[in-house]
Amino acid sequence: MRSVITVFILLVCFAGRSQNTKAEEVKVGLVLSGGGAKGLAHIGVLKVLDSMGVQVDYIAGTSMGAVVGGLYAAGYTGKQLDSVFREIDFDKLINDDLPRSSKPFFERNNSEKYAVTLPFDKLKLKLPSALSRGQNTYNLIAKLTLNANEIRDFDKLPIPFFCIATNVETGEQVMLDQGNLAQSVMASAALPSLFQPVIIKNQVLIDGGVINNYPIDELRAKGMDVIIGVDVQDGLANREELASALDVLVQINNFRTINDMKLKRNKTDIYIKPNIKDYSVVSFDQGASIIENGVKSALDKKDELQNLIAKQGAPSPSRIKIKPQDSLAIHSIVVRGNDKYTRAYVLGKLKLKSNETVTYDKFNKGINNLIATNNFDSFEYKLIKRSGTNDYDLVTYLHETKATTFLKFGLHYDELYKSAALINLTKKRLLFDSDIASLDFILGDNVRYNFEYFIDKGFYWSIGIKSRFNQFKKSINAQLLLDESEIIDADINKLETQLEDQTNQIYVQTLFRKNIALAMGGEHKRLEMKSETFVRNAREDETVFEQTDYLSVFGTMKIDSYDNKYFPKRGVYFDGDLHMYLWASSFNQDFNDFTIAKADIGYAFSVSKKLAFNILSSGGFKIGDKTTKSLDFALGGYGAEFINNLSPFLGYDYISLTGNSFVKGAFIVNYEIFKKHYITLEGNWANIEDDIFDSGEWFTLPDYSGYALGYGIDTFLGPIQVKYSYTPDIGRSKWFFNVGFRF
């Protein structure tokens, strides 16, 4: 009997011990709050959790917490995420800064003139729904989560996951735990005014932080026993820190989330609060230190984490290192959502076709090409893996831009045109689905206009119409206007001259390999040049040197792969132009036909992230009649939008050096001292006079030279540049100053 009792007691004790052991094998949830760039601290925390061996059974996140948490749930380690995020250029990512090469020539020129673009509909200006479409962010997250692309139920991810978004129409929270992982994460992180809303199941979704920035209750409901929480939200600012109206608005917005955290913090078993007070929601450039602060804050909880590990039982196997795919084998392509634009148009921009293997880089370039047309608000896609193969079916979802009319604005100053404000009206789909009409009206010291109409057929022959009016008043080289005898008699080198130029063109254009454009067409030019400082007839107040209509035919070839028009770090540039002038009105009584050929060539390359070089060369000559001097070449000046055969040349004022032929070379060194701030050192050399290609003068040492030291800032208005130039030829120096895109 005694032995039976002993056995019974031992069994009870063993059973009790087994139950206690089982009870201690707790389920651990991880909740990551939103906080913009401050959310990079989550990565530091994850690195510590990984190194200590903490097993996370479920992840919940909001906004930036959804981005980091979603990637961690998909299989990335904290260390891998650290490597990924350190390589990201957040400025380009957030601002949807598309590579210049992805834009069509017409859109490229447009984007380099205007500082502000606003939709315009029914005579009313509208503000865009957000500063960014979020396309670059979506592309990146979609690439990083390709390994989980087939998983529609987020409970089936390597670590189960959900994130929170806000239905902007109802103000209600939406839990996203199924569907497309990249799209769900984007919806949770769609910060109002920065990213446009994301539509999922006919719900218009924005940043989850608006309604629930720390979804601990929802995570606890998933059966979690212990919750680790990482809070990167702002605290309340004191009166010294409330220095602006924006600070006050942010403080008001923070009231709710901070009050919520007073309760939610007490519900958190292991509460981690990184010290990120010195950073803002956009401090992505300080990501490394933010991540490090996440590491420090997690290590402060080392004892609590070790106690938790002891309750978790045997560690799970090491996580598999994810390698983002370098290429995609696309079996078929489905295009959905297109109405105004055909499937052929979409695939032509994407440069994709069925049964083709493409690099991921080419795949993203195709998406950039499509988005750069500005005909689509967003481009979403799914890659569905075909059973038993490594091939994918690509299913695309397009959201065509409803706005077709835009008002655009720009500002500029230079020493040729002086101050100028640009107002532009752009209309897409004016007559055809693929056309665009644009009218620039330029107010300021010299009123101008520029009208363009273009029917874009891509790699087929496109049709364009241009009309431009330019005017300025400047002291220019008298040799461009007077005979040698008049210059000697009047003892004058320069004349204060009013120039007016109206040019009208109709042309056809075709593209080769995206960055090469060939065009040919006909041109009418009305050119007037007059001066009040030189009077041939005492009965008149001014002398008219030119008042002629010209008709010509022309051909152009342009290659442009510069990554930046004003501060290029790589790429090739070529602009060749051939004009045959066939007829002139009666003012030019001695006119005989002539041809002008010219070309500009550039090659930019970098030797580091900061240091870039740009080698430039240009030249031109006239064939045939030489008596019409008003269209000869002229060098001098910097920073303006040069017309006709005028060309910049540092060291000399505008239109100082003239001749019917010239050669010019330049060498530019750009050093980016810090982001978008450049120190520039450059030199240019030239020979210019009449018939230098006949005399052999073009191949001799340069007669003219100029050097400059400059400082430039690349801003949303365009470049702001100041240059101190000097020419040893005459021992003179000159300052050049320009603000904004050139137009």
Rosetta blueprint (number, residue, H / E / L):
1 M L
2 R H
3 S H
4 V H
5 I H
6 T H
7 V H
8 F H
9 I H
10 L H
11 L H
12 V H
13 C H
14 F H
15 A H
16 G H
17 R H
18 S H
19 Q H
20 N H
21 T H
22 K H
23 A H
24 E H
25 E L
26 V L
27 K L
28 V E
29 G E
30 L E
31 V E
32 L E
33 S L
34 G L
35 G L
36 G H
37 A H
38 K H
39 G H
40 L H
41 A H
42 H H
43 I H
44 G H
45 V H
46 L H
47 K H
48 V H
49 L H
50 D H
51 S H
52 M H
53 G L
54 V L
55 Q L
56 V L
57 D L
58 Y E
59 I E
60 A E
61 G E
62 T E
63 S L
64 M H
65 G H
66 A H
67 V H
68 V H
69 G H
70 G H
71 L H
72 Y H
73 A H
74 A H
75 G L
76 Y L
77 T L
78 G H
79 K H
80 Q H
81 L H
82 D H
83 S H
84 V H
85 F H
86 R H
87 E L
88 I L
89 D L
90 F H
91 D H
92 K H
93 L H
94 I H
95 N L
96 D L
97 D L
98 L L
99 P L
100 R H
101 S H
102 S H
103 K L
104 P L
105 F H
106 F H
107 E H
108 R H
109 N H
110 N H
111 S H
112 E L
113 K L
114 Y L
115 A L
116 V E
117 T E
118 L E
119 P E
120 F E
121 D E
122 K L
123 L L
124 K E
125 L E
126 K L
127 L L
128 P L
129 S L
130 A E
131 L E
132 S E
133 R L
134 G L
135 Q H
136 N H
137 T H
138 Y H
139 N H
140 L H
141 I H
142 A H
143 K H
144 L H
145 T L
146 L H
147 N H
148 A H
149 N L
150 E L
151 I L
152 R L
153 D E
154 F H
155 D H
156 K H
157 L L
158 P L
159 I L
160 P L
161 F E
162 F E
163 C E
164 I E
165 A E
166 T E
167 N E
168 V L
169 E L
170 T L
171 G L
172 E E
173 Q E
174 V E
175 M E
176 L E
177 D L
178 Q E
179 G L
180 N L
181 L H
182 A H
183 Q H
184 S H
185 V H
186 M H
187 A H
188 S H
189 A L
190 A L
191 L L
192 P L
193 S E
194 L E
195 F E
196 Q L
197 P L
198 V E
199 I E
200 I E
201 K L
202 N L
203 Q E
204 V E
205 L E
206 I E
207 D E
208 G H
209 G H
210 V H
211 I L
212 N L
213 N L
214 Y L
215 P L
216 I H
217 D H
218 E H
219 L H
220 R H
221 A L
222 K L
223 G L
224 M L
225 D L
226 V E
227 I E
228 I E
229 G E
230 V E
231 D L
232 V L
233 Q L
234 D L
235 G L
236 L L
237 A L
238 N L
239 R L
240 E L
241 E L
242 L L
243 A L
244 S L
245 A H
246 L H
247 D H
248 V H
249 L H
250 V H
251 Q H
252 I H
253 N H
254 N H
255 F H
256 R H
257 T H
258 I H
259 N H
260 D H
261 M H
262 K H
263 L H
264 K H
265 R H
266 N H
267 K H
268 T L
269 D L
270 I E
271 Y E
272 I E
273 K L
274 P L
275 N L
276 I L
277 K L
278 D L
279 Y L
280 S L
281 V L
282 V L
283 S L
284 F H
285 D H
286 Q H
287 G H
288 A H
289 S H
290 I H
291 I H
292 E H
293 N H
294 G H
295 V H
296 K H
297 S H
298 A H
299 L H
300 D L
301 K L
302 K H
303 D H
304 E H
305 L H
306 Q H
307 N H
308 L H
309 I H
310 A H
311 K L
312 Q L
313 G L
314 A L
315 P L
316 S L
317 P L
318 S L
319 R L
320 I L
321 K L
322 I L
323 K L
324 P L
325 Q L
326 D L
327 S E
328 L E
329 A E
330 I E
331 H E
332 S E
333 I E
334 V E
335 V E
336 R E
337 G L
338 N L
339 D L
340 K L
341 Y L
342 T L
343 R H
344 A H
345 Y H
346 V H
347 L H
348 G H
349 K H
350 L H
351 K L
352 L L
353 K L
354 S L
355 N L
356 E E
357 T E
358 V E
359 T E
360 Y H
361 D H
362 K H
363 F H
364 N H
365 K H
366 G H
367 I H
368 N H
369 N H
370 L H
371 I H
372 A L
373 T L
374 N L
375 N L
376 F E
377 D E
378 S E
379 F E
380 E E
381 Y E
382 K E
383 L E
384 I E
385 K E
386 R L
387 S L
388 G L
389 T L
390 N L
391 D E
392 Y E
393 D E
394 L E
395 V E
396 T E
397 Y E
398 L E
399 H E
400 E E
401 T L
402 K L
403 A L
404 T L
405 T E
406 F E
407 L E
408 K E
409 F E
410 G E
411 L E
412 H E
413 Y E
414 D E
415 E L
416 L L
417 Y L
418 K E
419 S E
420 A E
421 A E
422 L E
423 I E
424 N E
425 L E
426 T E
427 K E
428 K E
429 R L
430 L L
431 L L
432 F L
433 D L
434 S L
435 D E
436 I E
437 A E
438 S E
439 L E
440 D E
441 F E
442 I E
443 L E
444 G E
445 D L
446 N L
447 V L
448 R E
449 Y E
450 N E
451 F E
452 E E
453 Y E
454 F E
455 I E
456 D L
457 K L
458 G L
459 F L
460 Y L
461 W L
462 S E
463 I E
464 G E
465 I E
466 K E
467 S E
468 R E
469 F E
470 N E
471 Q E
472 F E
473 K E
474 K E
475 S E
476 I E
477 N E
478 A H
479 Q H
480 L H
481 L L
482 L L
483 D L
484 E H
485 S H
486 E H
487 I H
488 I H
489 D H
490 A H
491 D L
492 I L
493 N L
494 K E
495 L E
496 E E
497 T E
498 Q E
499 L E
500 E E
501 D E
502 Q E
503 T E
504 N E
505 Q E
506 I E
507 Y E
508 V E
509 Q E
510 T E
511 L E
512 F E
513 R L
514 K L
515 N L
516 I E
517 A E
518 L E
519 A E
520 M E
521 G E
522 G E
523 E E
524 H E
525 K E
526 R E
527 L E
528 E E
529 M E
530 K E
531 S E
532 E L
533 T L
534 F L
535 V L
536 R L
537 N L
538 A L
539 R L
540 E L
541 D L
542 E L
543 T E
544 V E
545 F E
546 E E
547 Q E
548 T E
549 D E
550 Y E
551 L E
552 S E
553 V E
554 F E
555 G E
556 T E
557 M E
558 K E
559 I E
560 D E
561 S L
562 Y L
563 D L
564 N L
565 K L
566 Y L
567 F L
568 P L
569 K L
570 R L
571 G E
572 V E
573 Y E
574 F E
575 D E
576 G E
577 D E
578 L E
579 H E
580 M E
581 Y E
582 L E
583 W E
584 A E
585 S L
586 S L
587 F L
588 N L
589 Q L
590 D L
591 F L
592 N L
593 D L
594 F E
595 T E
596 I E
597 A E
598 K E
599 A E
600 D E
601 I E
602 G E
603 Y E
604 A E
605 F E
606 S E
607 V L
608 S L
609 K L
610 K L
611 L E
612 A E
613 F E
614 N E
615 I E
616 L E
617 S E
618 S E
619 G E
620 G E
621 F E
622 K E
623 I E
624 G E
625 D L
626 K L
627 T L
628 T L
629 K L
630 S L
631 L L
632 D L
633 F E
634 A E
635 L E
636 G L
637 G E
638 Y L
639 G L
640 A L
641 E L
642 F L
643 I L
644 N L
645 N L
646 L E
647 S E
648 P L
649 F E
650 L L
651 G L
652 Y L
653 D L
654 Y L
655 I L
656 S L
657 L E
658 T E
659 G E
660 N L
661 S E
662 F E
663 V E
664 K E
665 G E
666 A E
667 F E
668 I E
669 V E
670 N E
671 Y E
672 E E
673 I E
674 F E
675 K L
676 K L
677 H E
678 Y E
679 I E
680 T E
681 L E
682 E E
683 G E
684 N E
685 W E
686 A E
687 N E
688 I E
689 E E
690 D L
691 D L
692 I H
693 F H
694 D H
695 S H
696 G L
697 E H
698 W H
699 F H
700 T L
701 L L
702 P L
703 D L
704 Y E
705 S E
706 G E
707 Y E
708 A E
709 L E
710 G E
711 Y E
712 G E
713 I E
714 D E
715 T E
716 F L
717 L L
718 G E
719 P E
720 I E
721 Q E
722 V E
723 K E
724 Y E
725 S E
726 Y E
727 T E
728 P L
729 D L
730 I L
731 G L
732 R E
733 S E
734 K E
735 W E
736 F E
737 F E
738 N E
739 V E
740 G L
741 F L
742 R L
743 F L
